[in-house]
Amino acid sequence: MSTKSKKSKPIIEVEEEDEVIESPDEYVTFKISYFYAALVVLAFGIGSLVGYVAGGRNAKTTIIQQPVAAAAPTAAPQPAPKPVIYDIETEGFPSLGPADAPITIVEFSDYQCPFCYKWRTQVYTQLIKEYPDKIRFVYRNFPLSFHQNAFIAAEASLCAGDQNQYWEYHDVLFENFETLNDQNGRVLEQAEYNKFAESLSLDIPAFESCMTSRKYKEFIEKDMEYSASLPPDYASGEPEAAVGGTPTFFINGNRLGGAYPFEYFKAIIDAELANN
């Protein structure tokens, strides 16, 4: 065999091929190097598989629990607010009806208030008719500052009371509501209050002297101060002034703030009578 010069090749060992022996049984030959390489790869694969399986059996799974946020505390349900039962002073104030009547209605009112006038004409007379001798009605003054004639009218009614004509003059003032509630802001003159007094045959000089001396000015102011001193009502869930406007009623101490219809008064009165 002749010798040839060898070319430079990468450093890789290469096995020479075996001769192929042809035979009727069609034997297939492999390069010995391929065979060994295949065995190495196969052994490595089997080893890896066995290690994975063995390791998987012995491995412990660690579960990391995330911290759970603490639930916000649930607020305890608050009981429904109970209405305030007021103990309103009535002694020394104009009243109408039996002193021992089972029902006492105290009204804080204003002679120039349209809602007071509406209640007087639509509800008051019906109450007196429906509950004869069962209601004592007490009137207390709460003249609003923006009613130009309300305070003086309250003084006039009390001056008429000096001649035992308080409730009669009280009615005359409401009968002349349109005059008192002049939309142009007109302030009534003394002569007009005297005219109302004349219709009741009052002693006009005594009546006028009472008014011009402002005899009852302080009395009315104390009435207003008293109403402001009352504790608030929480029946609606929010604090509400006991007397925040006119008319405001207290039926055996149960507050009704506004010119409510007859049915509201009837419901409270019937409940109070049932309890008595």
ROBA-188877 format. One line per 2 residues: number of its first residue (from 1); their letters; for each residue x, y, z of N, C-alpha, C, O. Coordinates in steps of 0.2 Angstrom, whole numbers, always signed. Example, Ala and Ser with C-alpha at 12.3 -4.5 7.8 and 13.67 -1.06 7.14 Angstrom:
! ROBA-188877
1) as) +66:-28:+39:+62:-22:+39:+66:-16:+39:+71:-17:+42 | +64:-11:+35:+68:-5:+36:+64:+0:+39:+67:+6:+40 .
END
This chain:
! ROBA-188877
1) ms) +4:-6:+0:+0:+0:+0:+4:+6:+0:+9:+7:+4 | +3:+11:-4:+7:+17:-5:+5:+21:+1:+0:+21:+3 .
3) tk) +10:+26:+3:+9:+30:+8:+8:+37:+5:+11:+40:+1 | +3:+41:+8:+1:+47:+6:+2:+52:+12:+1:+50:+18 .
5) sk) +3:+58:+10:+3:+63:+15:-3:+65:+18:-8:+66:+15 | -4:+66:+25:-10:+67:+29:-12:+74:+29:-7:+78:+31 .
7) ks) -18:+76:+28:-20:+83:+29:-22:+85:+36:-24:+80:+40 | -22:+91:+38:-23:+93:+45:-30:+93:+46:-34:+95:+42 .
9) kp) -33:+90:+52:-40:+89:+53:-41:+91:+60:-36:+91:+64 | -47:+93:+63:-48:+94:+70:-47:+88:+74:-47:+82:+71 .
11) ii) -45:+89:+80:-43:+83:+84:-49:+80:+86:-52:+81:+92 | -51:+75:+82:-56:+71:+84:-54:+64:+82:-52:+62:+77 .
13) ev) -55:+59:+87:-53:+53:+85:-59:+49:+81:-65:+50:+83 | -57:+46:+75:-62:+43:+71:-60:+36:+70:-54:+34:+69 .
15) ee) -65:+32:+71:-64:+24:+70:-64:+23:+63:-68:+26:+60 | -60:+18:+61:-60:+16:+54:-66:+11:+53:-68:+8:+58 .
17) ed) -69:+11:+47:-75:+7:+46:-73:+0:+45:-67:-2:+42 | -77:-5:+47:-76:-12:+46:-78:-14:+39:-83:-10:+36 .
19) ev) -76:-19:+36:-78:-21:+29:-85:-24:+30:-87:-27:+35 | -89:-23:+25:-96:-25:+25:-95:-32:+21:-93:-33:+16 .
21) ie) -97:-37:+25:-97:-44:+22:-104:-45:+19:-109:-45:+23 | -105:-46:+13:-111:-47:+10:-113:-55:+11:-108:-59:+9 .
23) sp) -119:-56:+13:-121:-63:+13:-128:-63:+12:-132:-58:+12 | -131:-69:+11:-138:-69:+9:-142:-67:+15:-148:-65:+14 .
25) de) -139:-67:+21:-144:-65:+27:-144:-58:+28:-147:-56:+33 | -141:-54:+24:-141:-46:+24:-139:-44:+31:-143:-40:+34 .
27) yv) -133:-46:+34:-130:-43:+40:-129:-36:+39:-126:-33:+34 | -131:-32:+44:-129:-25:+44:-124:-23:+49:-124:-26:+55 .
29) tf) -119:-20:+47:-113:-18:+51:-113:-11:+54:-116:-7:+50 | -111:-9:+60:-110:-2:+62:-103:-1:+63:-99:-5:+65 .
31) ki) -102:+5:+63:-95:+8:+66:-95:+7:+73:-100:+8:+77 | -90:+4:+75:-89:+2:+82:-90:+9:+87:-92:+9:+92 .
33) sy) -87:+14:+84:-87:+20:+88:-94:+23:+88:-96:+26:+94 | -98:+22:+83:-105:+24:+84:-109:+20:+89:-113:+23:+93 .
35) fy) -107:+14:+89:-111:+9:+94:-109:+11:+101:-114:+12:+105 | -103:+13:+103:-101:+15:+109:-104:+21:+111:-106:+22:+117 .
37) aa) -104:+26:+106:-107:+33:+108:-114:+32:+109:-117:+35:+114 | -118:+28:+106:-125:+27:+107:-126:+24:+114:-130:+26:+118 .
39) lv) -121:+19:+116:-122:+16:+123:-121:+21:+128:-124:+21:+133 | -116:+26:+127:-115:+31:+132:-121:+36:+133:-123:+37:+138 .
41) vl) -124:+38:+127:-130:+42:+128:-135:+39:+131:-139:+42:+135 | -136:+32:+129:-142:+28:+132:-141:+28:+140:-146:+28:+144 .
43) af) -135:+26:+142:-133:+25:+149:-134:+32:+153:-137:+32:+158 | -132:+37:+150:-133:+44:+153:-141:+45:+154:-143:+48:+159 .
45) gi) -145:+44:+148:-152:+45:+149:-155:+41:+154:-159:+43:+158 | -153:+34:+154:-156:+30:+159:-154:+32:+166:-158:+32:+171 .
47) gs) -148:+35:+167:-146:+37:+174:-150:+43:+176:-152:+44:+182 | -151:+48:+171:-154:+54:+173:-161:+52:+175:-164:+55:+180 .
49) lv) -165:+48:+171:-171:+46:+173:-172:+43:+179:-177:+44:+183 | -167:+38:+181:-168:+35:+187:-167:+40:+193:-170:+39:+198 .
51) gy) -162:+45:+192:-161:+50:+197:-167:+54:+198:-168:+56:+204 | -170:+56:+193:-176:+60:+193:-182:+57:+197:-185:+60:+202 .
53) va) -183:+50:+195:-188:+47:+199:-187:+46:+206:-191:+47:+210 | -180:+44:+207:-178:+42:+214:-179:+49:+218:-181:+49:+224 .
55) gg) -176:+54:+215:-176:+61:+219:-184:+63:+220:-185:+66:+225 | -188:+62:+215:-195:+64:+216:-199:+61:+221:-203:+63:+224 .
57) rn) -197:+54:+222:-200:+51:+228:-198:+53:+235:-202:+53:+239 | -192:+55:+235:-189:+57:+242:-190:+64:+243:-190:+67:+249 .
59) ak) -191:+68:+238:-192:+76:+239:-198:+78:+243:-203:+75:+242 | -197:+83:+247:-203:+85:+251:-205:+92:+248:-201:+96:+246 .
61) tt) -212:+92:+247:-214:+98:+244:-215:+104:+250:-219:+102:+255 | -212:+109:+249:-213:+115:+254:-218:+120:+251:-218:+123:+246 .
63) ii) -224:+120:+255:-229:+125:+253:-228:+132:+257:-228:+131:+263 | -227:+137:+254:-226:+143:+257:-233:+147:+257:-236:+148:+252 .
65) qq) -235:+148:+263:-242:+151:+264:-241:+159:+264:-237:+161:+268 | -245:+162:+260:-245:+169:+260:-249:+172:+266:-254:+169:+268 .
67) pv) -246:+177:+270:-250:+179:+275:-257:+182:+273:-257:+186:+268 | -262:+180:+277:-269:+182:+275:-270:+189:+279:-269:+189:+285 .
69) aa) -272:+194:+276:-274:+200:+279:-279:+199:+284:-284:+196:+282 | -279:+202:+290:-284:+201:+295:-290:+205:+293:-290:+210:+290 .
71) aa) -296:+202:+293:-302:+204:+291:-304:+211:+296:-302:+211:+302 | -306:+216:+292:-308:+222:+296:-314:+220:+301:-318:+217:+299 .
73) pt) -313:+223:+307:-318:+221:+312:-325:+224:+310:-325:+230:+307 | -330:+220:+311:-337:+222:+309:-340:+226:+314:-340:+224:+320 .
75) aa) -342:+232:+312:-345:+237:+317:-352:+234:+320:-356:+231:+316 | -352:+234:+326:-358:+232:+329:-364:+236:+327:-364:+242:+327 .
77) pq) -370:+233:+326:-376:+237:+324:-378:+241:+329:-379:+239:+335 | -379:+247:+327:-381:+252:+332:-389:+252:+333:-393:+252:+328 .
79) pa) -391:+253:+339:-399:+253:+340:-402:+259:+337:-399:+265:+337 | -408:+258:+335:-411:+264:+332:-412:+270:+337:-414:+268:+343 .
81) pk) -411:+276:+335:-411:+281:+340:-419:+282:+343:-423:+281:+339 | -419:+283:+349:-426:+284:+352:-428:+291:+352:-423:+295:+354 .
83) pv) -434:+293:+351:-436:+300:+351:-436:+302:+359:-437:+298:+363 | -434:+308:+359:-434:+311:+366:-441:+313:+368:-445:+316:+365 .
85) iy) -442:+311:+374:-449:+313:+377:-447:+319:+382:-444:+319:+387 | -450:+325:+380:-448:+331:+383:-453:+333:+389:-459:+331:+389 .
87) di) -450:+336:+394:-454:+338:+399:-454:+346:+399:-450:+350:+402 | -459:+348:+395:-460:+356:+394:-464:+359:+399:-469:+357:+402 .
89) et) -461:+365:+402:-464:+368:+407:-470:+372:+404:-471:+374:+399 | -476:+371:+408:-482:+374:+406:-485:+379:+411:-489:+383:+409 .
91) eg) -483:+379:+417:-486:+383:+422:-484:+390:+421:-478:+392:+420 | -489:+395:+421:-488:+402:+420:-488:+404:+413:-487:+410:+412 .
93) fp) -490:+399:+409:-491:+401:+402:-498:+400:+400:-502:+396:+403 | -501:+404:+395:-508:+404:+393:-510:+397:+391:-506:+393:+387 .
95) sl) -515:+394:+394:-518:+387:+393:-525:+387:+392:-529:+392:+394 | -528:+382:+388:-535:+382:+387:-537:+374:+387:-533:+370:+384 .
97) gp) -542:+373:+391:-544:+366:+392:-543:+364:+400:-540:+368:+404 | -545:+358:+402:-545:+356:+409:-538:+355:+411:-534:+353:+407 .
99) ad) -537:+357:+417:-530:+357:+420:-528:+350:+421:-522:+348:+421 | -533:+345:+422:-531:+338:+423:-532:+334:+416:-533:+328:+417 .
101) ap) -532:+337:+411:-534:+333:+404:-528:+328:+403:-522:+330:+405 | -530:+322:+400:-524:+317:+399:-519:+319:+394:-514:+316:+394 .
103) it) -521:+324:+390:-517:+326:+384:-515:+333:+385:-520:+337:+386 | -509:+335:+385:-506:+342:+385:-503:+343:+378:-498:+340:+377 .
105) iv) -505:+348:+375:-501:+350:+368:-498:+357:+369:-502:+362:+371 | -492:+357:+369:-488:+363:+370:-486:+365:+362:-483:+362:+359 .
107) ef) -488:+371:+361:-486:+374:+354:-481:+380:+355:-483:+385:+358 | -476:+380:+351:-471:+386:+350:-473:+389:+344:-472:+385:+339 .
109) sd) -475:+395:+344:-478:+397:+338:-477:+405:+337:-474:+408:+341 | -479:+407:+331:-478:+414:+328:-484:+416:+325:-487:+413:+320 .
111) yq) -487:+422:+327:-493:+425:+324:-492:+426:+316:-498:+427:+313 | -487:+427:+314:-486:+429:+307:-483:+423:+303:-482:+424:+297 .
113) cp) -483:+417:+306:-481:+411:+302:-486:+408:+298:-492:+407:+301 | -485:+407:+292:-491:+405:+287:-493:+397:+289:-498:+395:+288 .
115) fc) -488:+394:+291:-489:+387:+293:-493:+386:+300:-497:+382:+301 | -491:+391:+304:-495:+391:+310:-502:+393:+309:-507:+390:+312 .
117) yk) -503:+397:+305:-510:+399:+303:-514:+394:+299:-520:+392:+301 | -510:+390:+295:-513:+384:+292:-515:+379:+297:-521:+376:+296 .
119) wr) -511:+377:+302:-512:+372:+307:-518:+375:+311:-523:+371:+313 | -518:+381:+313:-524:+384:+317:-531:+383:+314:-535:+381:+317 .
121) tq) -531:+384:+307:-537:+384:+304:-539:+377:+302:-545:+375:+301 | -535:+372:+301:-536:+366:+298:-536:+360:+303:-539:+355:+302 .
123) vy) -532:+361:+308:-531:+355:+313:-533:+357:+320:-537:+352:+323 | -532:+363:+322:-534:+364:+329:-541:+363:+331:-543:+359:+335 .
125) tq) -546:+366:+327:-553:+365:+328:-555:+358:+328:-559:+356:+331 | -552:+354:+323:-554:+347:+323:-552:+343:+329:-555:+339:+331 .
127) li) -546:+345:+332:-544:+342:+338:-548:+343:+343:-550:+338:+347 | -550:+349:+344:-555:+351:+350:-561:+348:+349:-564:+345:+354 .
129) ke) -564:+347:+343:-570:+344:+342:-570:+336:+343:-574:+333:+346 | -564:+333:+341:-563:+326:+341:-562:+323:+348:-564:+318:+350 .
131) yp) -558:+328:+352:-556:+326:+359:-559:+331:+364:-555:+334:+367 | -565:+331:+365:-568:+336:+370:-566:+335:+377:-566:+329:+379 .
133) dk) -564:+340:+381:-562:+339:+388:-556:+334:+389:-554:+332:+394 | -552:+332:+384:-546:+328:+384:-540:+331:+383:-534:+328:+384 .
135) ir) -540:+338:+380:-534:+341:+378:-533:+348:+382:-538:+352:+382 | -527:+349:+385:-526:+355:+387:-521:+358:+382:-515:+355:+381 .
137) fv) -522:+364:+380:-518:+367:+375:-514:+373:+378:-517:+377:+381 | -508:+373:+377:-503:+378:+380:-499:+381:+374:-497:+378:+370 .
139) yr) -500:+388:+374:-497:+392:+369:-490:+395:+372:-490:+399:+377 | -485:+394:+368:-478:+398:+370:-476:+401:+364:-476:+399:+358 .
141) nf) -472:+407:+365:-470:+411:+360:-464:+410:+357:-459:+408:+360 | -463:+410:+350:-457:+409:+347:-457:+413:+340:-457:+411:+335 .
143) pl) -457:+420:+341:-458:+424:+335:-451:+424:+332:-446:+425:+334 | -452:+423:+325:-446:+423:+321:-443:+430:+319:-447:+435:+318 .
145) sf) -437:+431:+319:-434:+437:+318:-436:+441:+312:-436:+447:+311 | -437:+437:+306:-438:+440:+300:-446:+441:+299:-448:+443:+293 .
147) hq) -450:+440:+304:-457:+442:+304:-458:+449:+308:-458:+449:+314 | -459:+454:+304:-459:+461:+307:-464:+462:+312:-463:+467:+316 .
149) na) -470:+459:+312:-475:+460:+317:-476:+454:+322:-480:+455:+326 | -472:+449:+322:-473:+443:+326:-472:+445:+333:-476:+443:+338 .
151) fi) -467:+448:+335:-465:+449:+342:-470:+454:+345:-472:+453:+351 | -472:+460:+342:-477:+465:+344:-483:+461:+345:-487:+463:+350 .
153) aa) -485:+457:+340:-492:+454:+341:-492:+449:+347:-497:+449:+350 | -486:+446:+348:-486:+442:+354:-487:+446:+361:-490:+444:+365 .
155) ea) -484:+452:+361:-485:+456:+366:-492:+459:+367:-495:+459:+373 | -495:+460:+361:-502:+462:+362:-507:+457:+364:-511:+458:+368 .
157) sl) -506:+450:+363:-510:+445:+365:-509:+444:+373:-514:+443:+376 | -503:+445:+375:-502:+445:+383:-505:+451:+386:-508:+450:+392 .
159) ca) -505:+456:+383:-508:+462:+386:-516:+461:+386:-519:+464:+391 | -519:+458:+381:-526:+457:+382:-527:+452:+387:-533:+452:+390 .
161) gd) -522:+447:+388:-523:+442:+394:-524:+446:+401:-527:+443:+405 | -521:+452:+401:-522:+455:+408:-529:+457:+409:-531:+458:+415 .
163) qn) -533:+457:+404:-540:+458:+405:-544:+452:+403:-550:+452:+401 | -541:+446:+404:-544:+439:+403:-547:+438:+396:-552:+435:+396 .
165) qy) -543:+441:+392:-546:+440:+385:-540:+438:+380:-539:+439:+374 | -535:+434:+383:-530:+431:+379:-532:+427:+373:-530:+429:+368 .
167) we) -536:+422:+375:-537:+417:+369:-542:+421:+364:-542:+419:+358 | -546:+425:+366:-550:+429:+361:-546:+433:+357:-547:+434:+351 .
169) yh) -541:+437:+360:-536:+441:+356:-532:+437:+351:-530:+438:+346 | -530:+431:+354:-526:+426:+350:-530:+424:+344:-527:+424:+339 .
171) dv) -536:+423:+344:-540:+421:+339:-541:+427:+334:-540:+426:+328 | -542:+433:+336:-542:+439:+332:-536:+440:+328:-536:+441:+322 .
173) lf) -530:+439:+331:-524:+439:+327:-523:+435:+322:-521:+436:+316 | -525:+428:+323:-525:+424:+317:-530:+425:+312:-529:+424:+306 .
175) en) -536:+428:+314:-541:+430:+309:-539:+436:+305:-541:+436:+299 | -534:+439:+307:-531:+445:+303:-524:+443:+301:-520:+448:+301 .
177) fe) -523:+437:+300:-516:+435:+298:-513:+438:+292:-508:+440:+291 | -518:+440:+287:-515:+443:+281:-513:+450:+282:-508:+452:+279 .
179) tl) -516:+453:+287:-514:+460:+289:-507:+460:+292:-503:+464:+291 | -506:+455:+297:-500:+454:+300:-494:+452:+295:-489:+455:+296 .
181) nd) -496:+448:+291:-491:+445:+286:-490:+449:+280:-491:+446:+274 | -490:+456:+281:-490:+460:+275:-484:+459:+271:-478:+459:+273 .
183) qn) -484:+457:+264:-479:+455:+260:-474:+461:+258:-469:+460:+256 | -476:+467:+259:-472:+473:+258:-468:+474:+264:-464:+479:+264 .
185) gr) -469:+471:+270:-465:+472:+276:-467:+477:+280:-464:+480:+284 | -474:+479:+279:-476:+485:+283:-477:+483:+290:-479:+477:+292 .
187) vl) -475:+487:+295:-475:+486:+302:-482:+489:+305:-483:+495:+303 | -486:+485:+308:-492:+488:+310:-492:+493:+316:-487:+493:+320 .
189) eq) -496:+498:+315:-496:+504:+320:-500:+501:+326:-504:+497:+326 | -499:+505:+332:-502:+504:+338:-510:+504:+337:-513:+500:+340 .
191) ae) -512:+509:+333:-519:+510:+332:-522:+503:+329:-528:+502:+331 | -519:+500:+325:-522:+493:+323:-522:+488:+328:-527:+484:+328 .
193) yn) -518:+488:+333:-518:+483:+338:-524:+485:+343:-528:+481:+346 | -525:+492:+343:-530:+495:+347:-537:+493:+344:-542:+492:+348 .
195) kf) -537:+493:+338:-543:+491:+334:-545:+484:+335:-551:+483:+336 | -540:+480:+335:-542:+473:+337:-545:+472:+344:-549:+468:+345 .
197) ae) -542:+476:+349:-544:+476:+356:-551:+479:+356:-555:+476:+360 | -553:+484:+352:-559:+487:+353:-565:+482:+351:-570:+482:+354 .
199) sl) -563:+477:+346:-568:+472:+344:-569:+467:+350:-574:+463:+349 | -565:+467:+355:-567:+463:+361:-569:+467:+367:-569:+464:+372 .
201) sl) -570:+473:+366:-572:+478:+371:-567:+478:+377:-569:+479:+382 | -561:+478:+375:-556:+479:+380:-555:+486:+382:-557:+491:+379 .
203) di) -552:+487:+388:-550:+494:+390:-544:+496:+386:-539:+494:+387 | -545:+501:+382:-540:+503:+377:-534:+506:+380:-529:+504:+379 .
205) pa) -536:+511:+384:-530:+515:+388:-525:+510:+391:-519:+510:+391 | -528:+505:+395:-525:+500:+399:-521:+495:+394:-515:+494:+395 .
207) fe) -524:+494:+389:-521:+489:+384:-515:+493:+381:-510:+490:+380 | -516:+499:+379:-511:+502:+375:-505:+504:+380:-499:+503:+378 .
209) sc) -506:+505:+386:-501:+507:+391:-497:+500:+392:-491:+501:+392 | -500:+495:+392:-497:+488:+393:-492:+487:+387:-486:+485:+388 .
211) mt) -494:+489:+381:-490:+488:+375:-484:+493:+375:-479:+491:+373 | -486:+499:+376:-480:+504:+375:-475:+503:+380:-469:+506:+379 .
213) sr) -477:+501:+386:-472:+500:+391:-467:+493:+390:-463:+492:+394 | -469:+490:+385:-466:+483:+383:-466:+479:+389:-461:+476:+391 .
215) ky) -471:+478:+393:-472:+474:+399:-470:+467:+398:-467:+464:+402 | -472:+464:+392:-470:+457:+391:-464:+455:+387:-464:+450:+385 .
217) ke) -461:+460:+385:-455:+459:+381:-450:+454:+384:-448:+449:+380 | -448:+455:+390:-443:+450:+393:-447:+443:+394:-443:+438:+393 .
219) fi) -453:+443:+395:-456:+436:+396:-456:+432:+389:-455:+426:+389 | -457:+436:+384:-456:+432:+377:-449:+430:+376:-448:+425:+373 .
221) ek) -444:+435:+377:-437:+433:+376:-435:+427:+380:-432:+423:+378 | -438:+426:+386:-436:+420:+390:-439:+414:+387:-437:+409:+388 .
223) dm) -445:+415:+384:-448:+409:+381:-444:+407:+375:-443:+401:+374 | -441:+411:+372:-437:+410:+366:-430:+406:+369:-427:+402:+366 .
225) ey) -427:+409:+374:-421:+406:+377:-423:+399:+380:-418:+395:+379 | -428:+398:+382:-430:+392:+385:-430:+386:+379:-428:+381:+380 .
227) sa) -433:+388:+374:-434:+384:+368:-427:+382:+366:-426:+376:+363 | -422:+387:+366:-416:+385:+363:-412:+381:+368:-407:+378:+366 .
229) sl) -414:+381:+374:-410:+377:+379:-412:+369:+379:-409:+365:+383 | -417:+367:+376:-420:+361:+376:-415:+356:+372:-412:+358:+367 .
231) pp) -414:+350:+374:-409:+345:+371:-412:+344:+364:-418:+344:+362 | -407:+342:+359:-409:+340:+352:-413:+334:+352:-413:+329:+356 .
233) dy) -417:+333:+347:-421:+327:+345:-417:+323:+340:-415:+325:+335 | -416:+316:+342:-412:+311:+338:-417:+306:+334:-414:+301:+331 .
235) as) -423:+308:+334:-428:+303:+331:-426:+301:+324:-427:+296:+321 | -424:+306:+320:-422:+305:+313:-415:+302:+312:-413:+301:+306 .
237) ge) -412:+301:+317:-405:+299:+316:-400:+304:+317:-394:+303:+318 | -402:+310:+315:-397:+316:+316:-400:+321:+321:-406:+322:+322 .
239) pe) -395:+324:+324:-398:+329:+329:-402:+335:+326:-400:+338:+321 | -408:+336:+329:-412:+341:+326:-414:+346:+332:-416:+343:+337 .
241) aa) -414:+352:+331:-416:+357:+337:-423:+355:+339:-427:+354:+335 | -424:+355:+346:-431:+354:+348:-436:+359:+346:-441:+357:+344 .
243) vg) -434:+365:+345:-438:+370:+342:-434:+374:+337:-430:+379:+339 | -434:+372:+331:-430:+375:+326:-434:+380:+322:-431:+383:+317 .
245) gt) -440:+380:+322:-445:+384:+318:-452:+383:+321:-453:+380:+326 | -456:+386:+317:-463:+386:+319:-468:+383:+314:-466:+384:+308 .
247) pt) -473:+380:+316:-475:+378:+323:-471:+372:+325:-469:+368:+321 | -470:+371:+332:-467:+365:+335:-471:+363:+340:-473:+367:+345 .
249) ff) -473:+357:+340:-478:+354:+345:-475:+349:+350:-470:+345:+348 | -477:+349:+356:-475:+343:+361:-482:+340:+363:-485:+344:+367 .
251) in) -483:+334:+362:-489:+331:+364:-488:+326:+369:-485:+321:+368 | -489:+328:+375:-487:+324:+381:-479:+323:+381:-477:+317:+382 .
253) gn) -476:+328:+378:-468:+327:+377:-466:+324:+371:-460:+325:+369 | -470:+322:+367:-468:+319:+360:-468:+325:+355:-473:+328:+354 .
255) rl) -462:+325:+352:-461:+331:+348:-464:+330:+341:-463:+325:+338 | -467:+335:+338:-469:+336:+331:-467:+342:+328:-470:+347:+330 .
257) gg) -462:+342:+324:-459:+349:+322:-462:+350:+315:-459:+348:+310 | -467:+354:+315:-470:+356:+309:-478:+356:+309:-481:+353:+314 .
259) ay) -481:+359:+304:-488:+359:+303:-491:+352:+301:-493:+352:+295 | -490:+347:+305:-492:+340:+302:-500:+340:+302:-504:+344:+305 .
261) pf) -503:+336:+298:-510:+335:+297:-513:+332:+303:-509:+329:+308 | -519:+332:+303:-523:+329:+309:-521:+322:+311:-521:+320:+317 .
263) ey) -520:+318:+306:-519:+311:+307:-513:+309:+311:-513:+305:+315 | -508:+314:+311:-502:+313:+315:-503:+314:+322:-501:+310:+327 .
265) fk) -507:+319:+323:-509:+321:+330:-513:+316:+333:-513:+314:+339 | -518:+313:+329:-523:+308:+331:-519:+302:+333:-521:+299:+338 .
267) ai) -514:+300:+329:-510:+294:+331:-507:+294:+338:-507:+289:+342 | -504:+300:+339:-500:+301:+345:-505:+301:+351:-504:+298:+356 .
269) id) -510:+305:+350:-515:+306:+356:-519:+299:+357:-519:+298:+363 | -521:+295:+352:-524:+289:+354:-519:+284:+357:-521:+280:+362 .
271) ae) -513:+284:+355:-508:+280:+359:-507:+282:+366:-507:+278:+371 | -507:+289:+367:-506:+291:+374:-512:+290:+378:-512:+288:+384 .
273) la) -518:+290:+375:-524:+289:+379:-525:+281:+381:-527:+279:+386 | -522:+277:+376:-522:+270:+377:-517:+268:+383:-519:+263:+387 .
275) nn) -512:+271:+383:-507:+270:+389:-510:+272:+396:-508:+270:+401 | -514:+277:+395:-517:+280:+402:-523:+276:+404:-526:+277:+409 .
END
